[in-house]
Amino acid sequence: MFTGSPFLLLSIISLAVLAFFIFYKRKETPGKNLTPIAGLAFGFILCGILFGDNQILGYSLLGIGVGLAVADIIIKVRSGKTK
């Protein structure tokens, strides 16, 4: 086991808890669905964490995920779909 294993395990557990709350909250509030771009960004960020051993690949996937999340936020703000 490498020295970053506890941090990797903690981040995976925290993302799983976050995903649970997102899907749990989604059932309570209709009309606030996760957009496909946001889902793709979440997937890229999760893959970036999972492939964190290879720094170039991990950071690239994290960067793509963050970029997609920011693009999704900009699209929502410009279309006026945020509260």
Secondary structure as UniProt FT lines:
FT   TURN            3..4
FT   HELIX           5..28
FT   TURN            30..31
FT   HELIX           36..50
FT   TURN            51..53
FT   HELIX           55..79
//
